[in-house]
Amino acid sequence: MARFVKSEKGYEASVTADWSAVKKGIKKVRSEATTPKKVPTSVALDPKFVSDLKKEAQQRGIPYQVLMRMFIIEGFQRMKKAG
């Protein structure tokens, strides 16, 4: 692996960058840093249900925890609409 030092012949200090992309990246990181973190919880479920949930999640190509969170959020939103 070649190593270059500024004083060596062949060293070229030409760096180009898309600064607008860099600024967008910085904004994204800042917004992610201000997004509230999720609170871990624990729920006891029947092993058969968890197995079925994992199979369904695998068919959808997502982690089963994400599928579980989707069900909880959607169910809660429906419950709020129903009153």
N, C-alpha and C positions, 0 to 999 in steps of 0.2 A: 504494500500500500504506500503510495507516494505521500510524502509530507512536504508541505510548502511553508516557507518562512518569507515574510515580506522582503527581506534583503536578498533572497536568492533569485537568480536569473530564472525566468519562466513564471514567476508569480504574477498573476493578474488580479488586481483588486477591482474588478468590474462586477458589481452586484446590481441586479435589477429586481424590482418587486412591484407587484400590483397593490399599491397602497390602499386603494378603495376596498379590495378584498380583505386586507389586513384590518382596516377599520371596521368592516362588517363582522369579522371574526371576533374582534374585541367587544363589540356591542353584544354579540351572541353570548359570549362568556359572562359579561356583566349581567345580562338578563337571567341567565341560568343561575348565577350566584344569588340573585335576589328572589328566585322562585322558592316558595316555602317547601321544606323537605317533608316527605311523607312520614307519618307516625307508624312505627311497627306495632302490629296487634297480634293477638293469638286467638284462634278459634278452633274448638275441638269438633272435628267432623268424623262421620262414619268412614272407616277405611275403604269400603266399597264405593262410597261417593267420591272420595279423593281419587281412587283408581279410575273411575269413570271420567272425572274432571280432567285428569292427566291425559287420558286417551283423546278426549274432545279437543283439548288444547294442542295436542300433537297434530291432530288432523288439520287444525287451523294454522299451525306453524308458529304458535306463540307459547311462552311459558305459562304453566298452569296458574301461577300466582296472578299473572296479568288477567287471565280469563276470569278468575275468581273476583278480582277487583272490578272488572267490567260488570259482572253480574250484580255485585253489591251496589255499585253506583247507579246502574240502570234501574234496579229494583227500588232503590231509595227515591230516585227521581219520579218513578211511576207512582209510588206511594204518596209523595208530596202532591202530585197533580190530582190524585183521587181524593185527597183531603182527608 
